[in-house]
Amino acid sequence: MSNQIVVPNQYQVHNNQLHVSYTTSGLQGKPHFHYQDSTQSKDFSGDEIRTEATDIGTLISVRIHLTVDFGSTSFSLLLPNVNLRKSQSVPINTLGITTIHRSSLFPPLNHGQTQLYTVTALSGAAHFVES
């Protein structure tokens, strides 16, 4: 076993109703994100996945629902910083944030808070998988 410290390239987290996996470099070298809740299962890759480093971890976001006239819903996974040894996995606890982005084609209805959040506790593991 190598003692080299690496950053995970695969994350799998879940709770009773939600399963999420994220690979930083999947097929064709592009990231891959899988989202499954009680009503839908969606896969995202490449530019469909937005990644932003923040002071509290890396935020991975995807759009899980889009309507033409009422807005959209996105899901963001907060990934904590993790160091591990190659070929090892470590348990992680994190948060998933579902955001409803409210909007209307009728401008007078676009007032007040336009983003509504639901925060979900998730647990699972971070892995480093050699390609």
N, CA, C and O atoms as a Tinker XYZ file with bonds, in Angstrom:
   524  protein
     1  N      0.845000   -1.194000    0.000000    73     2
     2  CA     0.000000    0.000000    0.000000    64     1     3
     3  C      0.875000    1.237000    0.000000    63     2     4     5
     4  O      1.857000    1.318000    0.738000    81     3
     5  N      0.517000    2.183000   -0.822000    73     3     6
     6  CA     1.273000    3.424000   -0.928000    64     5     7
     7  C      0.932000    4.353000    0.232000    63     6     8     9
     8  O     -0.206000    4.391000    0.701000    81     7
     9  N      1.930000    5.095000    0.684000    73     7    10
    10  CA     1.706000    6.088000    1.724000    64     9    11
    11  C      1.458000    7.469000    1.152000    63    10    12    13
    12  O      1.305000    8.434000    1.902000    81    11
    13  N      1.415000    7.577000   -0.177000    73    11    14
    14  CA     1.197000    8.859000   -0.829000    64    13    15
    15  C     -0.201000    9.391000   -0.502000    63    14    16    17
    16  O     -1.191000    8.671000   -0.631000    81    15
    17  N     -0.273000   10.656000   -0.080000    73    15    18
    18  CA    -1.547000   11.301000    0.222000    64    17    19
    19  C     -2.115000   11.881000   -1.072000    63    18    20    21
    20  O     -1.415000   12.567000   -1.817000    81    19
    21  N     -3.400000   11.594000   -1.332000    73    19    22
    22  CA    -4.061000   12.044000   -2.557000    64    21    23
    23  C     -5.415000   12.666000   -2.202000    63    22    24    25
    24  O     -5.924000   12.503000   -1.093000    81    23
    25  N     -5.967000   13.367000   -3.159000    73    23    26
    26  CA    -7.308000   13.938000   -3.042000    64    25    27
    27  C     -8.274000   12.961000   -3.707000    63    26    28    29
    28  O     -7.968000   12.447000   -4.782000    81    27
    29  N     -9.420000   12.691000   -3.108000    73    27    30
    30  CA   -10.382000   11.755000   -3.711000    64    29    31
    31  C    -10.817000   12.191000   -5.105000    63    30    32    33
    32  O    -10.851000   13.383000   -5.413000    81    31
    33  N    -11.150000   11.206000   -5.947000    73    31    34
    34  CA   -11.693000   11.510000   -7.267000    64    33    35
    35  C    -13.078000   10.898000   -7.450000    63    34    36    37
    36  O    -13.666000   10.984000   -8.527000    81    35
    37  N    -13.594000   10.277000   -6.386000    73    35    38
    38  CA   -14.927000    9.687000   -6.445000    64    37    39
    39  C    -15.597000    9.824000   -5.072000    63    38    40    41
    40  O    -14.995000    9.540000   -4.037000    81    39
    41  N    -16.850000   10.263000   -5.096000    73    39    42
    42  CA   -17.625000   10.462000   -3.871000    64    41    43
    43  C    -18.971000    9.784000   -4.039000    63    42    44    45
    44  O    -19.592000    9.880000   -5.098000    81    43
    45  N    -19.422000    9.102000   -3.003000    73    43    46
    46  CA   -20.738000    8.482000   -2.994000    64    45    47
    47  C    -21.371000    8.790000   -1.648000    63    46    48    49
    48  O    -20.846000    8.407000   -0.603000    81    47
    49  N    -22.510000    9.487000   -1.680000    73    47    50
    50  CA   -23.197000    9.863000   -0.448000    64    49    51
    51  C    -24.689000    9.594000   -0.597000    63    50    52    53
    52  O    -25.214000    9.520000   -1.707000    81    51
    53  N    -25.363000    9.449000    0.547000    73    51    54
    54  CA   -26.780000    9.108000    0.496000    64    53    55
    55  C    -27.431000    9.354000    1.849000    63    54    56    57
    56  O    -26.766000    9.600000    2.855000    81    55
    57  N    -28.751000    9.279000    1.833000    73    55    58
    58  CA   -29.564000    9.139000    3.037000    64    57    59
    59  C    -30.702000    8.210000    2.643000    63    58    60    61
    60  O    -30.591000    7.515000    1.633000    81    59
    61  N    -31.793000    8.171000    3.402000    73    59    62
    62  CA   -32.880000    7.235000    3.093000    64    61    63
    63  C    -33.584000    7.521000    1.768000    63    62    64    65
    64  O    -34.150000    6.607000    1.168000    81    63
    65  N    -33.562000    8.779000    1.297000    73    63    66
    66  CA   -34.324000    9.132000    0.104000    64    65    67
    67  C    -33.488000    9.653000   -1.057000    63    66    68    69
    68  O    -34.022000    9.879000   -2.143000    81    67
    69  N    -32.209000    9.846000   -0.853000    73    67    70
    70  CA   -31.381000   10.491000   -1.869000    64    69    71
    71  C    -30.046000    9.777000   -2.006000    63    70    72    73
    72  O    -29.397000    9.456000   -1.011000    81    71
    73  N    -29.642000    9.531000   -3.251000    73    71    74
    74  CA   -28.349000    8.905000   -3.541000    64    73    75
    75  C    -27.629000    9.772000   -4.571000    63    74    76    77
    76  O    -28.194000   10.112000   -5.610000    81    75
    77  N    -26.384000   10.125000   -4.278000    73    75    78
    78  CA   -25.601000   10.988000   -5.160000    64    77    79
    79  C    -24.205000   10.394000   -5.310000    63    78    80    81
    80  O    -23.597000    9.953000   -4.336000    81    79
    81  N    -23.708000   10.390000   -6.544000    73    79    82
    82  CA   -22.306000   10.026000   -6.758000    64    81    83
    83  C    -21.680000   11.065000   -7.678000    63    82    84    85
    84  O    -22.329000   11.593000   -8.581000    81    83
    85  N    -20.418000   11.344000   -7.431000    73    83    86
    86  CA   -19.690000   12.334000   -8.221000    64    85    87
    87  C    -18.290000   11.805000   -8.468000    63    86    88    89
    88  O    -17.589000   11.412000   -7.536000    81    87
    89  N    -17.892000   11.799000   -9.721000    73    87    90
    90  CA   -16.555000   11.402000  -10.128000    64    89    91
    91  C    -15.912000   12.594000  -10.815000    63    90    92    93
    92  O    -16.487000   13.163000  -11.742000    81    91
    93  N    -14.722000   12.975000  -10.366000    73    91    94
    94  CA   -14.088000   14.181000  -10.900000    64    93    95
    95  C    -13.616000   14.021000  -12.337000    63    94    96    97
    96  O    -13.496000   15.012000  -13.057000    81    95
    97  N    -13.347000   12.802000  -12.765000    73    95    98
    98  CA   -12.879000   12.574000  -14.128000    64    97    99
    99  C    -13.367000   11.210000  -14.587000    63    98   100   101
   100  O    -12.687000   10.198000  -14.414000    81    99
   101  N    -14.554000   11.200000  -15.173000    73    99   102
   102  CA   -15.158000    9.946000  -15.629000    64   101   103
   103  C    -14.816000    9.656000  -17.072000    63   102   104   105
   104  O    -13.669000    9.811000  -17.490000    81   103
   105  N    -15.811000    9.236000  -17.833000    73   103   106
   106  CA   -15.625000    8.909000  -19.237000    64   105   107
   107  C    -15.098000   10.096000  -20.031000    63   106   108   109
   108  O    -15.517000   11.232000  -19.805000    81   107
   109  N    -14.206000    9.846000  -20.935000    73   107   110
   110  CA   -13.566000   10.875000  -21.770000    64   109   111
   111  C    -12.929000   11.986000  -20.937000    63   110   112   113
   112  O    -12.782000   13.109000  -21.419000    81   111
   113  N    -12.549000   11.690000  -19.694000    73   111   114
   114  CA   -11.879000   12.674000  -18.854000    64   113   115
   115  C    -12.789000   13.760000  -18.303000    63   114   116   117
   116  O    -12.305000   14.737000  -17.732000    81   115
   117  N    -14.098000   13.606000  -18.464000    73   115   118
   118  CA   -15.058000   14.610000  -17.982000    64   117   119
   119  C    -15.643000   14.163000  -16.645000    63   118   120   121
   120  O    -15.759000   12.965000  -16.387000    81   119
   121  N    -16.013000   15.123000  -15.792000    73   119   122
   122  CA   -16.663000   14.748000  -14.536000    64   121   123
   123  C    -18.037000   14.141000  -14.799000    63   122   124   125
   124  O    -18.665000   14.396000  -15.827000    81   123
   125  N    -18.483000   13.334000  -13.845000    73   123   126
   126  CA   -19.787000   12.687000  -13.952000    64   125   127
   127  C    -20.513000   12.820000  -12.613000    63   126   128   129
   128  O    -19.909000   12.646000  -11.555000    81   127
   129  N    -21.808000   13.130000  -12.666000    73   127   130
   130  CA   -22.621000   13.323000  -11.473000    64   129   131
   131  C    -23.906000   12.521000  -11.640000    63   130   132   133
   132  O    -24.596000   12.657000  -12.650000    81   131
   133  N    -24.226000   11.693000  -10.663000    73   131   134
   134  CA   -25.476000   10.928000  -10.689000    64   133   135
   135  C    -26.332000   11.363000   -9.509000    63   134   136   137
   136  O    -25.860000   11.411000   -8.373000    81   135
   137  N    -27.600000   11.681000   -9.785000    73   135   138
   138  CA   -28.557000   12.133000   -8.777000    64   137   139
   139  C    -29.775000   11.225000   -8.831000    63   138   140   141
   140  O    -30.350000   11.009000   -9.897000    81   139
   141  N    -30.169000   10.693000   -7.673000    73   139   142
   142  CA   -31.374000    9.869000   -7.621000    64   141   143
   143  C    -32.132000   10.166000   -6.342000    63   142   144   145
   144  O    -31.606000   10.020000   -5.239000    81   143
   145  N    -33.388000   10.588000   -6.510000    73   143   146
   146  CA   -34.261000   10.764000   -5.352000    64   145   147
   147  C    -35.465000    9.846000   -5.542000    63   146   148   149
   148  O    -35.435000    8.975000   -6.411000    81   147
   149  N    -36.514000   10.020000   -4.757000    73   147   150
   150  CA   -37.661000    9.110000   -4.805000    64   149   151
   151  C    -38.484000    9.234000   -6.084000    63   150   152   153
   152  O    -39.303000    8.361000   -6.369000    81   151
   153  N    -38.282000   10.308000   -6.866000    73   151   154
   154  CA   -39.091000   10.508000   -8.071000    64   153   155
   155  C    -38.301000   10.542000   -9.376000    63   154   156   157
   156  O    -38.893000   10.447000  -10.451000    81   155
   157  N    -36.979000   10.675000   -9.306000    73   155   158
   158  CA   -36.223000   10.794000  -10.546000    64   157   159
   159  C    -34.779000   10.313000  -10.377000    63   158   160   161
   160  O    -34.230000   10.284000   -9.276000    81   159
   161  N    -34.199000    9.941000  -11.502000    73   159   162
   162  CA   -32.795000    9.554000  -11.563000    64   161   163
   163  C    -32.193000   10.284000  -12.756000    63   162   164   165
   164  O    -32.691000   10.169000  -13.876000    81   163
   165  N    -31.112000   11.040000  -12.513000    73   163   166
   166  CA   -30.523000   11.848000  -13.580000    64   165   167
   167  C    -29.012000   11.713000  -13.570000    63   166   168   169
   168  O    -28.388000   11.587000  -12.516000    81   167
   169  N    -28.433000   11.741000  -14.776000    73   167   170
   170  CA   -26.991000   11.712000  -14.946000    64   169   171
   171  C    -26.537000   12.967000  -15.663000    63   170   172   173
   172  O    -27.185000   13.437000  -16.598000    81   171
   173  N    -25.404000   13.505000  -15.209000    73   171   174
   174  CA   -24.846000   14.736000  -15.771000    64   173   175
   175  C    -23.366000   14.498000  -16.048000    63   174   176   177
   176  O    -22.716000   13.695000  -15.378000    81   175
   177  N    -22.847000   15.208000  -17.043000    73   175   178
   178  CA   -21.408000   15.116000  -17.311000    64   177   179
   179  C    -20.900000   16.418000  -17.909000    63   178   180   181
   180  O    -21.666000   17.233000  -18.423000    81   179
   181  N    -19.589000   16.589000  -17.826000    73   179   182
   182  CA   -18.932000   17.738000  -18.439000    64   181   183
   183  C    -19.485000   19.072000  -17.995000    63   182   184   185
   184  O    -19.560000   19.353000  -16.798000    81   183
   185  N    -19.881000   19.910000  -18.971000    73   183   186
   186  CA   -20.335000   21.276000  -18.718000    64   185   187
   187  C    -21.692000   21.355000  -18.012000    63   186   188   189
   188  O    -22.096000   22.437000  -17.585000    81   187
   189  N    -22.397000   20.237000  -17.884000    73   187   190
   190  CA   -23.664000   20.238000  -17.147000    64   189   191
   191  C    -23.429000   20.342000  -15.638000    63   190   192   193
   192  O    -24.364000   20.574000  -14.871000    81   191
   193  N    -22.179000   20.169000  -15.225000    73   191   194
   194  CA   -21.805000   20.190000  -13.812000    64   193   195
   195  C    -21.010000   21.457000  -13.546000    63   194   196   197
   196  O    -20.021000   21.737000  -14.223000    81   195
   197  N    -21.453000   22.223000  -12.548000    73   195   198
   198  CA   -20.735000   23.438000  -12.163000    64   197   199
   199  C    -19.992000   23.173000  -10.861000    63   198   200   201
   200  O    -20.553000   22.612000   -9.919000    81   199
   201  N    -18.738000   23.576000  -10.815000    73   199   202
   202  CA   -17.884000   23.347000   -9.649000    64   201   203
   203  C    -17.325000   24.671000   -9.166000    63   202   204   205
   204  O    -16.826000   25.470000   -9.958000    81   203
   205  N    -17.409000   24.902000   -7.853000    73   203   206
   206  CA   -16.875000   26.144000   -7.289000    64   205   207
   207  C    -16.203000   25.854000   -5.951000    63   206   208   209
   208  O    -16.823000   25.313000   -5.035000    81   207
   209  N    -14.932000   26.222000   -5.853000    73   207   210
   210  CA   -14.209000   26.090000   -4.591000    64   209   211
   211  C    -14.622000   27.231000   -3.670000    63   210   212   213
   212  O    -14.636000   28.391000   -4.083000    81   211
   213  N    -14.959000   26.906000   -2.421000    73   211   214
   214  CA   -15.345000   27.910000   -1.432000    64   213   215
   215  C    -14.562000   27.668000   -0.153000    63   214   216   217
   216  O    -13.836000   26.681000   -0.043000    81   215
   217  N    -14.706000   28.557000    0.807000    73   215   218
   218  CA   -14.026000   28.392000    2.090000    64   217   219
   219  C    -14.547000   27.193000    2.875000    63   218   220   221
   220  O    -13.843000   26.687000    3.749000    81   219
   221  N    -15.744000   26.732000    2.591000    73   219   222
   222  CA   -16.309000   25.616000    3.352000    64   221   223
   223  C    -16.266000   24.290000    2.593000    63   222   224   225
   224  O    -16.829000   23.300000    3.059000    81   223
   225  N    -15.619000   24.256000    1.451000    73   223   226
   226  CA   -15.516000   23.043000    0.641000    64   225   227
   227  C    -15.815000   23.362000   -0.811000    63   226   228   229
   228  O    -15.957000   24.524000   -1.191000    81   227
   229  N    -15.908000   22.322000   -1.611000    73   227   230
   230  CA   -16.200000   22.493000   -3.031000    64   229   231
   231  C    -17.685000   22.259000   -3.263000    63   230   232   233
   232  O    -18.241000   21.251000   -2.827000    81   231
   233  N    -18.317000   23.192000   -3.948000    73   231   234
   234  CA   -19.733000   23.110000   -4.249000    64   233   235
   235  C    -19.907000   22.569000   -5.664000    63   234   236   237
   236  O    -19.433000   23.171000   -6.627000    81   235
   237  N    -20.587000   21.434000   -5.786000    73   235   238
   238  CA   -20.852000   20.800000   -7.077000    64   237   239
   239  C    -22.344000   20.971000   -7.342000    63   238   240   241
   240  O    -23.162000   20.508000   -6.547000    81   239
   241  N    -22.720000   21.628000   -8.450000    73   239   242
   242  CA   -24.132000   21.935000   -8.707000    64   241   243
   243  C    -24.587000   21.442000  -10.071000    63   242   244   245
   244  O    -23.846000   21.491000  -11.053000    81   243
   245  N    -25.836000   20.960000  -10.104000    73   243   246
   246  CA   -26.474000   20.530000  -11.349000    64   245   247
   247  C    -27.917000   21.021000  -11.341000    63   246   248   249
   248  O    -28.495000   21.253000  -10.279000    81   247
   249  N    -28.490000   21.176000  -12.519000    73   247   250
   250  CA   -29.897000   21.579000  -12.625000    64   249   251
   251  C    -30.722000   20.301000  -12.781000    63   250   252   253
   252  O    -30.560000   19.571000  -13.759000    81   251
   253  N    -31.607000   20.030000  -11.816000    73   251   254
   254  CA   -32.377000   18.795000  -11.851000    64   253   255
   255  C    -33.780000   18.961000  -12.435000    63   254   256   257
   256  O    -34.448000   17.973000  -12.739000    81   255
   257  N    -34.228000   20.211000  -12.591000    73   255   258
   258  CA   -35.552000   20.441000  -13.178000    64   257   259
   259  C    -35.593000   21.850000  -13.763000    63   258   260   261
   260  O    -35.087000   22.797000  -13.161000    81   259
   261  N    -36.199000   21.977000  -14.940000    73   259   262
   262  CA   -36.305000   23.281000  -15.596000    64   261   263
   263  C    -37.695000   23.415000  -16.189000    63   262   264   265
   264  O    -38.171000   22.523000  -16.891000    81   263
   265  N    -38.343000   24.541000  -15.899000    73   263   266
   266  CA   -39.611000   24.860000  -16.553000    64   265   267
   267  C    -39.437000   26.188000  -17.270000    63   266   268   269
   268  O    -38.684000   27.053000  -16.820000    81   267
   269  N    -40.120000   26.341000  -18.361000    73   267   270
   270  CA   -39.970000   27.537000  -19.176000    64   269   271
   271  C    -40.491000   28.780000  -18.473000    63   270   272   273
   272  O    -39.889000   29.849000  -18.573000    81   271
   273  N    -41.605000   28.648000  -17.764000    73   271   274
   274  CA   -42.256000   29.836000  -17.225000    64   273   275
   275  C    -42.249000   29.976000  -15.702000    63   274   276   277
   276  O    -42.728000   30.987000  -15.188000    81   275
   277  N    -41.722000   28.993000  -14.965000    73   275   278
   278  CA   -41.767000   29.103000  -13.504000    64   277   279
   279  C    -40.416000   28.966000  -12.825000    63   278   280   281
   280  O    -40.362000   28.988000  -11.595000    81   279
   281  N    -39.325000   28.825000  -13.561000    73   279   282
   282  CA   -38.010000   28.740000  -12.949000    64   281   283
   283  C    -37.401000   27.362000  -13.070000    63   282   284   285
   284  O    -37.668000   26.622000  -14.017000    81   283
   285  N    -36.573000   27.029000  -12.087000    73   283   286
   286  CA   -35.852000   25.767000  -12.151000    64   285   287
   287  C    -35.536000   25.280000  -10.738000    63   286   288   289
   288  O    -35.756000   25.980000   -9.750000    81   287
   289  N    -35.014000   24.058000  -10.680000    73   287   290
   290  CA   -34.558000   23.485000   -9.428000    64   289   291
   291  C    -33.149000   22.970000   -9.637000    63   290   292   293
   292  O    -32.872000   22.266000  -10.608000    81   291
   293  N    -32.258000   23.323000   -8.719000    73   291   294
   294  CA   -30.887000   22.822000   -8.798000    64   293   295
   295  C    -30.565000   22.044000   -7.533000    63   294   296   297
   296  O    -31.214000   22.202000   -6.499000    81   295
   297  N    -29.547000   21.200000   -7.640000    73   295   298
   298  CA   -29.056000   20.462000   -6.482000    64   297   299
   299  C    -27.565000   20.727000   -6.378000    63   298   300   301
   300  O    -26.838000   20.638000   -7.368000    81   299
   301  N    -27.113000   21.055000   -5.169000    73   299   302
   302  CA   -25.696000   21.311000   -4.925000    64   301   303
   303  C    -25.200000   20.373000   -3.839000    63   302   304   305
   304  O    -25.846000   20.198000   -2.805000    81   303
   305  N    -24.056000   19.778000   -4.085000    73   303   306
   306  CA   -23.402000   18.895000   -3.130000    64   305   307
   307  C    -22.189000   19.625000   -2.578000    63   306   308   309
   308  O    -21.333000   20.078000   -3.338000    81   307
   309  N    -22.112000   19.739000   -1.265000    73   307   310
   310  CA   -20.970000   20.371000   -0.620000    64   309   311
   311  C    -19.960000   19.286000   -0.278000    63   310   312   313
   312  O    -20.214000   18.433000    0.574000    81   311
   313  N    -18.810000   19.324000   -0.950000    73   311   314
   314  CA   -17.771000   18.325000   -0.709000    64   313   315
   315  C    -16.718000   18.887000    0.236000    63   314   316   317
   316  O    -16.099000   19.908000   -0.063000    81   315
   317  N    -16.509000   18.231000    1.373000    73   315   318
   318  CA   -15.472000   18.693000    2.299000    64   317   319
   319  C    -14.092000   18.358000    1.743000    63   318   320   321
   320  O    -13.952000   17.463000    0.909000    81   319
   321  N    -13.084000   19.075000    2.204000    73   319   322
   322  CA   -11.709000   18.731000    1.844000    64   321   323
   323  C    -11.364000   17.409000    2.503000    63   322   324   325
   324  O    -11.623000   17.218000    3.691000    81   323
   325  N    -10.782000   16.494000    1.738000    73   323   326
   326  CA   -10.434000   15.163000    2.233000    64   325   327
   327  C     -9.064000   14.790000    1.689000    63   326   328   329
   328  O     -8.788000   14.983000    0.505000    81   327
   329  N     -8.219000   14.264000    2.540000    73   327   330
   330  CA    -6.948000   13.680000    2.125000    64   329   331
   331  C     -6.991000   12.205000    2.491000    63   330   332   333
   332  O     -7.473000   11.837000    3.562000    81   331
   333  N     -6.491000   11.372000    1.607000    73   331   334
   334  CA    -6.451000    9.944000    1.897000    64   333   335
   335  C     -5.275000    9.301000    1.192000    63   334   336   337
   336  O     -4.603000    9.933000    0.376000    81   335
   337  N     -5.035000    8.060000    1.507000    73   335   338
   338  CA    -3.977000    7.316000    0.842000    64   337   339
   339  C     -4.552000    6.636000   -0.394000    63   338   340   341
   340  O     -5.739000    6.313000   -0.435000    81   339
   341  N     -3.710000    6.419000   -1.401000    73   339   342
   342  CA    -4.166000    5.753000   -2.623000    64   341   343
   343  C     -4.838000    4.430000   -2.282000    63   342   344   345
   344  O     -4.456000    3.753000   -1.328000    81   343
   345  N     -5.841000    4.074000   -3.072000    73   343   346
   346  CA    -6.585000    2.825000   -2.920000    64   345   347
   347  C     -7.282000    2.721000   -1.575000    63   346   348   349
   348  O     -7.525000    1.620000   -1.081000    81   347
   349  N     -7.598000    3.838000   -0.993000    73   347   350
   350  CA    -8.265000    3.863000    0.304000    64   349   351
   351  C     -9.564000    4.641000    0.163000    63   350   352   353
   352  O     -9.697000    5.461000   -0.745000    81   351
   353  N    -10.510000    4.400000    1.037000    73   351   354
   354  CA   -11.699000    5.236000    1.099000    64   353   355
   355  C    -11.876000    5.669000    2.544000    63   354   356   357
   356  O    -11.471000    4.970000    3.473000    81   355
   357  N    -12.482000    6.825000    2.716000    73   355   358
   358  CA   -12.736000    7.338000    4.065000    64   357   359
   359  C    -14.194000    7.778000    4.151000    63   358   360   361
   360  O    -14.753000    8.253000    3.163000    81   359
   361  N    -14.815000    7.625000    5.318000    73   359   362
   362  CA   -16.197000    8.084000    5.479000    64   361   363
   363  C    -16.269000    9.611000    5.484000    63   362   364   365
   364  O    -15.367000   10.288000    5.979000    81   363
   365  N    -17.355000   10.136000    4.925000    73   363   366
   366  CA   -17.588000   11.592000    4.956000    64   365   367
   367  C    -19.042000   11.860000    5.341000    63   366   368   369
   368  O    -19.933000   11.050000    5.090000    81   367
   369  N    -19.248000   13.008000    5.949000    73   367   370
   370  CA   -20.580000   13.541000    6.239000    64   369   371
   371  C    -20.646000   14.911000    5.593000    63   370   372   373
   372  O    -19.725000   15.716000    5.732000    81   371
   373  N    -21.730000   15.175000    4.891000    73   371   374
   374  CA   -21.815000   16.429000    4.161000    64   373   375
   375  C    -23.275000   16.861000    4.005000    63   374   376   377
   376  O    -24.172000   16.310000    4.642000    81   375
   377  N    -23.490000   17.850000    3.152000    73   375   378
   378  CA   -24.825000   18.400000    2.927000    64   377   379
   379  C    -25.149000   18.445000    1.439000    63   378   380   381
   380  O    -24.283000   18.684000    0.598000    81   379
   381  N    -26.414000   18.211000    1.144000    73   379   382
   382  CA   -26.955000   18.454000   -0.185000    64   381   383
   383  C    -27.943000   19.603000   -0.064000    63   382   384   385
   384  O    -28.698000   19.670000    0.907000    81   383
   385  N    -27.947000   20.497000   -1.026000    73   383   386
   386  CA   -28.829000   21.661000   -0.978000    64   385   387
   387  C    -29.671000   21.691000   -2.249000    63   386   388   389
   388  O    -29.146000   21.841000   -3.352000    81   387
   389  N    -30.971000   21.547000   -2.081000    73   387   390
   390  CA   -31.894000   21.663000   -3.206000    64   389   391
   391  C    -32.409000   23.095000   -3.220000    63   390   392   393
   392  O    -32.933000   23.589000   -2.221000    81   391
   393  N    -32.254000   23.757000   -4.366000    73   391   394
   394  CA   -32.660000   25.159000   -4.488000    64   393   395
   395  C    -33.739000   25.293000   -5.547000    63   394   396   397
   396  O    -33.552000   24.894000   -6.696000    81   395
   397  N    -34.861000   25.854000   -5.150000    73   395   398
   398  CA   -35.914000   26.202000   -6.106000    64   397   399
   399  C    -35.675000   27.646000   -6.505000    63   398   400   401
   400  O    -35.684000   28.541000   -5.660000    81   399
   401  N    -35.462000   27.871000   -7.797000    73   399   402
   402  CA   -35.224000   29.211000   -8.347000    64   401   403
   403  C    -36.557000   29.679000   -8.944000    63   402   404   405
   404  O    -36.952000   29.244000  -10.025000    81   403
   405  N    -37.226000   30.552000   -8.235000    73   403   406
   406  CA   -38.533000   31.027000   -8.686000    64   405   407
   407  C    -38.370000   32.166000   -9.682000    63   406   408   409
   408  O    -37.580000   33.087000   -9.472000    81   407
   409  N    -39.118000   32.090000  -10.753000    73   407   410
   410  CA   -39.165000   33.195000  -11.714000    64   409   411
   411  C    -40.468000   33.080000  -12.490000    63   410   412   413
   412  O    -41.104000   32.027000  -12.517000    81   411
   413  N    -40.847000   34.174000  -13.113000    73   411   414
   414  CA   -42.084000   34.204000  -13.870000    64   413   415
   415  C    -41.876000   35.018000  -15.140000    63   414   416   417
   416  O    -41.075000   35.952000  -15.174000    81   415
   417  N    -42.606000   34.649000  -16.173000    73   415   418
   418  CA   -42.575000   35.444000  -17.399000    64   417   419
   419  C    -43.314000   36.763000  -17.209000    63   418   420   421
   420  O    -43.190000   37.673000  -18.029000    81   419
   421  N    -44.084000   36.866000  -16.126000    73   419   422
   422  CA   -44.843000   38.074000  -15.803000    64   421   423
   423  C    -44.043000   38.858000  -14.752000    63   422   424   425
   424  O    -44.105000   38.513000  -13.572000    81   423
   425  N    -43.284000   39.915000  -15.147000    73   423   426
   426  CA   -42.358000   40.622000  -14.250000    64   425   427
   427  C    -42.904000   41.041000  -12.889000    63   426   428   429
   428  O    -42.156000   40.965000  -11.915000    81   427
   429  N    -44.175000   41.485000  -12.752000    73   427   430
   430  CA   -44.644000   41.866000  -11.419000    64   429   431
   431  C    -44.612000   40.713000  -10.399000    63   430   432   433
   432  O    -44.608000   40.955000   -9.192000    81   431
   433  N    -44.590000   39.473000  -10.878000    73   431   434
   434  CA   -44.543000   38.330000   -9.959000    64   433   435
   435  C    -43.125000   38.010000   -9.487000    63   434   436   437
   436  O    -42.946000   37.170000   -8.606000    81   435
   437  N    -42.124000   38.663000  -10.056000    73   435   438
   438  CA   -40.727000   38.414000   -9.699000    64   437   439
   439  C    -40.277000   39.352000   -8.579000    63   438   440   441
   440  O    -39.396000   40.186000   -8.784000    81   439
   441  N    -40.871000   39.220000   -7.412000    73   439   442
   442  CA   -40.479000   40.043000   -6.276000    64   441   443
   443  C    -40.327000   39.152000   -5.047000    63   442   444   445
   444  O    -40.807000   38.018000   -5.032000    81   443
   445  N    -39.669000   39.661000   -4.035000    73   443   446
   446  CA   -39.442000   38.879000   -2.830000    64   445   447
   447  C    -38.332000   37.862000   -3.028000    63   446   448   449
   448  O    -37.583000   37.928000   -4.003000    81   447
   449  N    -38.234000   36.941000   -2.118000    73   447   450
   450  CA   -37.194000   35.910000   -2.178000    64   449   451
   451  C    -37.443000   35.009000   -3.377000    63   450   452   453
   452  O    -38.538000   34.468000   -3.536000    81   451
   453  N    -36.435000   34.847000   -4.215000    73   451   454
   454  CA   -36.607000   34.043000   -5.424000    64   453   455
   455  C    -35.866000   32.707000   -5.368000    63   454   456   457
   456  O    -35.939000   31.922000   -6.314000    81   455
   457  N    -35.164000   32.444000   -4.285000    73   455   458
   458  CA   -34.510000   31.153000   -4.112000    64   457   459
   459  C    -34.932000   30.564000   -2.770000    63   458   460   461
   460  O    -34.815000   31.212000   -1.730000    81   459
   461  N    -35.423000   29.330000   -2.805000    73   459   462
   462  CA   -35.864000   28.624000   -1.610000    64   461   463
   463  C    -34.994000   27.378000   -1.448000    63   462   464   465
   464  O    -34.764000   26.654000   -2.417000    81   463
   465  N    -34.511000   27.125000   -0.230000    73   463   466
   466  CA   -33.538000   26.061000    0.005000    64   465   467
   467  C    -34.089000   24.946000    0.884000    63   466   468   469
   468  O    -34.845000   25.191000    1.824000    81   467
   469  N    -33.702000   23.735000    0.565000    73   467   470
   470  CA   -33.904000   22.583000    1.434000    64   469   471
   471  C    -32.539000   21.929000    1.614000    63   470   472   473
   472  O    -31.896000   21.543000    0.638000    81   471
   473  N    -32.102000   21.807000    2.862000    73   471   474
   474  CA   -30.785000   21.242000    3.158000    64   473   475
   475  C    -30.963000   19.819000    3.677000    63   474   476   477
   476  O    -31.796000   19.562000    4.547000    81   475
   477  N    -30.170000   18.903000    3.133000    73   475   478
   478  CA   -30.270000   17.491000    3.465000    64   477   479
   479  C    -28.925000   16.962000    3.943000    63   478   480   481
   480  O    -27.907000   17.149000    3.277000    81   479
   481  N    -28.920000   16.303000    5.096000    73   479   482
   482  CA   -27.690000   15.666000    5.589000    64   481   483
   483  C    -27.440000   14.386000    4.799000    63   482   484   485
   484  O    -28.356000   13.597000    4.568000    81   483
   485  N    -26.194000   14.194000    4.391000    73   483   486
   486  CA   -25.794000   13.014000    3.614000    64   485   487
   487  C    -24.533000   12.406000    4.215000    63   486   488   489
   488  O    -23.710000   13.121000    4.787000    81   487
   489  N    -24.380000   11.111000    4.089000    73   487   490
   490  CA   -23.152000   10.459000    4.528000    64   489   491
   491  C    -22.767000    9.412000    3.498000    63   490   492   493
   492  O    -23.603000    8.942000    2.725000    81   491
   493  N    -21.502000    9.057000    3.500000    73   491   494
   494  CA   -21.023000    8.071000    2.540000    64   493   495
   495  C    -19.520000    7.980000    2.608000    63   494   496   497
   496  O    -18.935000    7.932000    3.690000    81   495
   497  N    -18.891000    7.955000    1.432000    73   495   498
   498  CA   -17.439000    7.773000    1.400000    64   497   499
   499  C    -16.814000    8.529000    0.243000    63   498   500   501
   500  O    -17.441000    8.785000   -0.785000    81   499
   501  N    -15.543000    8.876000    0.453000    73   499   502
   502  CA   -14.705000    9.476000   -0.600000    64   501   503
   503  C    -13.645000    8.443000   -0.938000    63   502   504   505
   504  O    -13.094000    7.795000   -0.048000    81   503
   505  N    -13.359000    8.291000   -2.227000    73   503   506
   506  CA   -12.419000    7.274000   -2.692000    64   505   507
   507  C    -11.405000    7.894000   -3.642000    63   506   508   509
   508  O    -11.652000    8.944000   -4.235000    81   507
   509  N    -10.284000    7.243000   -3.775000    73   507   510
   510  CA    -9.372000    7.532000   -4.877000    64   509   511
   511  C     -9.291000    6.255000   -5.697000    63   510   512   513
   512  O     -8.851000    5.212000   -5.213000    81   511
   513  N     -9.727000    6.359000   -6.955000    73   511   514
   514  CA    -9.724000    5.213000   -7.856000    64   513   515
   515  C     -8.729000    5.487000   -8.969000    63   514   516   517
   516  O     -8.822000    6.506000   -9.653000    81   515
   517  N     -7.782000    4.584000   -9.151000    73   515   518
   518  CA    -6.788000    4.757000  -10.217000    64   517   519
   519  C     -7.432000    4.433000  -11.547000    63   518   520   521
   520  O     -8.179000    3.463000  -11.670000    81   519
   521  N     -7.136000    5.255000  -12.546000    73   519   522
   522  CA    -7.738000    5.018000  -13.870000    64   521   523
   523  C     -6.798000    4.287000  -14.786000    63   522   524
   524  O     -7.146000    4.008000  -15.933000    81   523
